[in-house]
């Protein structure tokens, strides 16, 4: 038997969706800030700064927003980069 959603369940689902979207927007904003920092620190354009953050994220197998927070916190990307990251 298929059970219909109650108004309360629908409300809870919508609250979860809103929270997820807010988190995504916040992460996007923080990544944008990190891109700007990388551009300024290393003299890169926005495309290369973004690609560098993506590459580091993939290489370290960590979420992009985590790398962005570290950059905002002062992480120096020029120290300890592996040859795989150079390009």
N, C-alpha and C positions, 0 to 999 in steps of 0.2 A: 504494500500500500504506500502510495506517495503522500508524504505529509506536506501540507502547505506551510510556508514560513509565516511565523507570527510577526506582528508589527515590531515587537521587541527584538527579535532576531534580525530583522531587516535593519533596524536602527543600529544594532551592534555591528553589523556588517558594514554599514555606511561609516560608522565611527572608525573602524579599522582602516577602511579605504582612505579616509581623510588623513589619519595619522601617517599612513604609508606615503601619501602624496606630499605631506608637509616635510617628512623626513627626506624624501627625494629632492625637494626644492632646496632644503637647507644644505644637503650634501652638494648639490649642483653649484650653489653659491660659494661654498667653501672651496670647491675645486676651481672655480673661476678665480677666486682670490689667490690660490696657490699658483695658477697659471700666470697671473700677473706678477707674482713674486719671482717666479722662475724667469720670466721675460726680462725683468729688471736686473736680476742678479747675474744672469749669464748672457745677456744680450741676444736673446732668441726672439723670433716672432711667435705669435700665439699658437700657430700650428705646430711648430717644433717643440715649444714648451709643453703642449698637450701630449704630443707623441712621446716625449721624454718621461712624463709622468705615467703614461700608459705602459711604457716599456718597463719602468721600474716596478710598477704594480704587478705586471705579469711575471717579471723575473723573480720577485720576492713572494709571489703568490699571495698577495695581500690586496685588499680592496683599495680602489683608487681614493676613496674619501679618507682612508687611514693615512695614505701617503701624503695627501693634501694637508691634513691636519699636522703632520710632522713638518712639512715645508713651512706652513704658517708658524709653527712653533720654533723654527730656526734650523731645521735639518739642512745640512750642506750636501748638495747632490754632487758636488765636484770631487769629494773625497771618497775613495774606496769604490768607485764605479768599476765594475768588471768590464772586460773587453767586449762582452756581449751587449753592453749598454751603449758602447761608443758606436756612433754611426753618423 
